[in-house]
Amino acid sequence: MPTRASFQTKLFLAALSTAVLALAVAGVLFTLTIREQANAQIESTLGAEARLVSDLLARMPAPAGDAMRYLDTEADRIGQLLGVRVTLIGNDGRVLGDSAEAAERLPLLENHATRPEVVRARAGGLGVDRRSSSTVGVEMVYVAVPSPHA
């Protein structure tokens, strides 16, 4: 009988190992699918919000006087409402308003003209890029759309 018990034990362990492996693979595939769907939803939401900001700016009267201060105030207001960082960039790539930077610091910020999302927005109306933020060191989603006050 020891042979039979040994065979049953081996069979049980093989079946258990197969089940555990199948569950692990299914778990990994499920996680990757959910992550991909969540990322697509985030990009879609950010794209819609960016288009909304662009549309709102198009409906506002052109700023009189200090345009940069006006655009920075609008970036601050919209960023607070949406709970995201809003950066308004001129056609030449200069930052004209940023919800995370003081107006006085805007001239010191790097030019954004060659950023992938900005280049794609110029070419197709919407630009999206995922990359690690040099400021906070985590992967971020960047979305750009053309704006009438650039």
Disulfide bonds with the S-S distance in Angstrom:
none
